[in-house]
Amino acid sequence: MTAGERISYLAIALLDDHLDVINGTDVLIDFNLSPPFGDGNRYKRQFREDCRTFLIRGDIQILCNSHIQRVRIRRTVGRDGITIPDDPVNNGTGNEFRFENIYGDGLEVTLLHKSTGLVGGKNLNIFRSPVLPSDTDTVIENKEYSYNYYIQIFPIPHSYCRLTHIHEAGRNIKCDSKNEYGAMPPASLPSPSFDTPDITATRSILNSMDDTIDLSVDMPQINKLGRYQEVPFFHGSVDHGTACCVPMNLEGSQVMVGISHTKFSSKEPFWKNDKYKRYNHFIHDQFLSSFIAYDIKPPFDIVARSGLFCLGFANEDEGRSEINGSFFAGRNTQHRLELFNETFNCPQIHFPSAFTEVVGDQSKAIIGYGINDCHPRMMIVEKEDITSRLLGRI
């Protein structure tokens, strides 16, 4: 490790039913510190970033970028404050590796198996689908085992593949490339459920279907030939994976709902591809989200999607708790979303990486997201509010 080198640490904590950290259970580890049977301590190649946690048939799996690793998370101090006896593992010489805590001592994180690369990319999500009687000849008695698990590669168009080797000894789960599925044609996608400021905005771009265009001709001549087409503002932009999926009821039908995001990336500044340069003043690294509802059975067609939205700042009241208040509540509000000559009361960057059902209350969901790439926020929302947005009833 050299001076100025970037290192990504992983923070893990247990939360109570108010989404506050349970005292003494927050720890910080260097998840990129691979044991000798792994890929070595090479910080220039930090493949464990943007991590999210999933429970797959009783196993805790942490997915970071495209690598997944099975771990055990154990409390080392009980609720009564008494230290729980140590659970010995063979660091570096066996198949288990306990990470040293950089901060905190209330949890112990152990890697149970070498990480597995699933598919290329990042912001991947794991979801499950019930195995129906018509899908199997075997009667499945254990409810937890009556699901197939999939990894979502892109939310729109929807592409995914089935996970295999779950619970197999000596190997971790992997993505079965033979089971990768295509997606619905763009023309078949449902329209956004409500309008947003971009609905009246268009871009004038070269007609990509017109193979008679000679790009060596100067631009005024192309204008004269009418080689441009007017397209919606977000035409050609790609929805990226964000968070998925939570079961919900949409007008009497069971669906699973996820979140996707569209961003203004400096690598692909699509908004600058406009004949009249109307949007060149838009800044990059701005994020917008939408809810997407999928059928619960393969091929998991998209049945509804909301319009675009952003999530807000943390209110000052959220920082007033003497124990668990957020230091950033009411701060970091100067960087706001600015689009179409309007400034919105939400961060320039919001990124939901957690979306799950509230334990013990199937009518609510939890959304956890980052604000301006600076600090996290979590909130509990009614599922009915989400389905109302999917149906345009807001």
N, C-alpha and C positions, 0 to 999 in steps of 0.2 A: 504494500500500500504506500502511495506517495502523497506528498502534500498537494492539496487541491483536488484529489481524486473523489469522485462522487460515490457515495455509499448509500444504499437504500436499506433502511432497517424496517422490521416488521413489529408493530405494536399489537398486542392481543390482550383483551380484557373480558371479564364477565360483567353482564349488565343485569340490573334488576328490572322489575316490571314497569318502572318509570323511565327506562333507558338510561339510567345513571350508572356509572361505573361502581361496582361493588368494591368497597375499600379493600386495598391490599391484593387485588387480583389483576392489576395492570402490569404487564411486563413488556420489555423491549428486547428483541433478539436480532442477531445478524443472520437472516434466513439464507443469505447467499454463501455463508460459510459451510461449504459442502464437506462432508466427512471423506476420508481417504477412498471409500468405494464409489464416491461420486465424481464430480467433474473438477475437483480441486478448488483451492482458494484463489480464483482468478477474478479480481474485481473489475477488470476491464470487460468482463463478459457477465454482467449481472442479469441473468435471465429470470430471476425471481423478483418481479416488480408488479405493481398493480394487482395485488393479491385479493382474492375473495374466497370465502369458506363455504363449503357445501357438505351436507350430511348424506352419505350414500349407503343405504342399508346398514346403518349403525356405525359406519366408518367416517371419521372426519377427514375430508380431502381439501387441501388448500391449493387453489389454482392460481398460478402467477404467470401472466402472459400466456404462453402456450404449454407451460410445464405444470404437471399436477403431482402432488406428493401427499401420501397418507401419513397422518400424524396422530399422536396421542397428546391430549392436553389434560394435565392433572393438577388439581389443587394441592399445594404443599402445606397450606395452613387451613385448618377447619374453621367453621363459623365461631367456634368457641375459643379461637386463638391458639389452639394446641397444634404443634407441628405434626404433620402426617408423616409416618415412616417413609424413608427413601425407597424408591423403586429402582433397583440397580439395573443398568443397561451396559452393554459393552461398547463404549465409545470408540468407533473407528475400526474395530476388528470383527464386528458382526453386522447384522442387518439393521441395527437400531443405533441412532445417534441422538444424544440429548444436547440441545442447544444451551449454551451458557447465557444466562440473563445479563444483558448489559444494564438494564434498570429493572428494579422490582424483584420480588422473590416469592410472590404468592401463587405463581403458576409455574409448571414445568412442561416444556414443549419437547417432544421426542419425535424425530423422524423415523418412521417404521420401515420405509423402503425407499430405495433410490428413486428419484423423480423420473417421470415419464413424459416425453414430448408427445403431445396429442396432435394438433394441427398447427400450421403457421398462423401467425397473427396474435392479437391481444384482445382484451375485453370480451373474452369468451364466457359463456354461461352454460350451466348444466341444468336441465329440466327433466322431469319424468312423465311418463305416460302410462296409464293403467293397462295391464294385459287383460283383454276381454276374453271370455270363453271361446270365442271364435278364432282367437289368435293362438291358442295352445290346446294340446290334447291332454295336458296335465292339470289336475285340480290343485290349485295353489291355496293352501290353508292359511299361511302366514301373510297377513295383509302387506307387510313391509316388502315382501318378495313378489308381490303381484304388480310390480312396475318395471318397465324398461327405462333405462336412463340414456339421455342423449346430450350431446354438446352442441350448443347453438353457435354457428360460425358467423352468420349474418342475420339480422332481424328482418330486413327488407332489402331485396327479396329474401325470403326465409330459406336458409340452407343450414344443414345440420348433419350429424352422423351419430350412429348408435355407439354407446360405450360397451366394451366387452371386458372379459376377464375380471369381473367384479368378484372379490373375495377369493380369487385363486391364490394358492400358496406359491410363494417365490416370485411373484410378479405383480405389478400394479395395473390398474385399469388402462385401457388404450382405446383409441378411436378406430372403429372398423371402417376403413376407407371404402370397402365394398358397399357399405350401407349409406354412403353419402347421397343426399337427395338434392335434386334441383328445386327450383322455386316456382311459384306462380308467375305467369307472364305479367309484366308491369300493367298491361291493359286490364288485367283481371283484379287488380288490387282495389279494395274499397276506397272511396274518397275520404279525405279527412272529415271528421264529424263536425267541425266548426271552423269558421274563417279566422284567419289571423292577418296582420298587416301585409304579409307578402302576397296575399291572394290577388291583389290588383297590380302587383309588380311583375314586369316581364323583362327579359333580356333579348337583345337582337344578336343572334349568333349565325355563323356560317352554316349553311344547310349541309350537314354531314352526309346526307343521302344523295347529294348532287355530285356525282363523280366527274362532272364536266368542268368543275372549278379548277382553274389553273392558278395555284397559289403563287406562282411567279409573277402574275399580273399585279400591277399596283392596286392599292385599295380603292381609289376612286373609280377605277374601271369595274371592279367587283360590285361596288355600290350601284353603278349604273345598270349592271346586268340583273340586279335584283336577286342576288345570290344569298340573301339573308332570310332567316325565318325568326319569327317572334315566338319565344317559348316562355313558360312559367319561370319565375325567378330561380327556384330550386331544381330546375330541369337538369338532369345528369349528375346531381349530387348524390352521395351514397349515405344511407343510414347505417350507423355503426352500432355494434353491440354495446349494451349498457348494463341492464339488469333483467333477469328473467328467472322464474315465472311464478306467479301467484294464482291459485285457483279462484275463480269467481263465477257468479251466475249472471249471464247477460240475456235478459228477456226470456228466462226459462231454460236457457241452454248453458251447459257447463263449458267454460272456456278457461284457458290459462293466459294471464296477462303479463306482458313484459314492457320494458321501456327501451326505446332506441334514442339515439341522438344524432343530430346533424351539426357539423361544426364548420367554421370559417377557418380552414387550414391554410397556413402560409405555403405549404407544399403544393397544394392544389387550389389556387385562388379562383374558383369558378366564377365568382361574382364580378371579377375583372374582365371576364370574357363577354363583353357587351360592346356592340358597335359604337354606342354613344357615350361610353365611359361614365354612365350615370351612377355607378356604385363604387367607384375607385376609392372613395373616402371611407368606406367601411373598413374597420380594423379587423385584423385576424384574431384567432383564438377567442371566438365567441361561440357559445353553445346553446342549442335549442333541443328540447326533448319532446317525445310524444309517447302515448300509451298505445300498445298494440295487443289485440285479442286474437288468440290462435285457437283453432279446433284442438281438442284434447287427443285426437287420434291421428296417426300418420295419414297423409303427409303434412299434417299440422298447417292447414291452410289459414291464411289471415282472414278473419271474419269481420273485423272492425278495427279502425284506428282513429285516434283523436287528432285534433289540430295540434299545432306546436305550442309549447308552453315553456316557462322557466320557473325555477324554484327560488324562494326568497332568501333574504338574509336572516341571521339569528337576531331576534329581538333583544333589546337591552335587558328585559325581565329574565331572560334565560341565563344571565350572568350573575344573578343576585343570590343564588344559593351559596351558603357559607362553605359547603363541602364540595359539591359537584357542579357548581356553576361554570360556564364557559368564559374564559378570559376574553375571547374574541366576540362575545355577544354584543351587538350594537356597534362593532368596529368593522374595519375592512369594507366599508360601504362606498368608497369613492370610485371603485371600478365597477361600473354598471353596464348592463346590456344597452347598446345604442344601435338601432336599426331603423331605416325608413323615416328618418327625421324625428324619431321619438326615443326618449330615454325611459327605460323600464325600471321598476323598483325591484330589481333582482340582479344578482352578480353577472358580470361579463362571462364568467365560467362557472357553471354548475354541472356536476357530474355524479349522477346516481349510480353507485356501485353496489348498493344493498337494497333488496326488495324482497320482503318475506311476510308471511302471515304471522299475526300476533299469537303467541302461544296461549292457548286457552280461550281465544276469542276469534272465531272464524269470520266475524263481520268486519275486522280491521286488518290493516296491513302496515308494515313499517317501511319507510323509505329513508335510506341513509345516503348522503351525498356530500361531496366536497365543494367548498366555496372558494372561488378564485385560486384554486390550487394551493390553498393556505391552511384551511382547517375544516374539520368535519362537522356535520349537523345531522341529527336524526329526528324523525317526527312520525307520529302515529296518525294515520288517515283512515276514514271510513271507506270500505270497499265500494259502498254505494256512490260516494263522490267520484270514484274513478270510473265506474260503469256509466255514470251520468255523463261524464266527459266523452266516453267512447260512443255514447248515443247522441251527443250534441245537445244534451239537456243541461246547459250551464247558464 
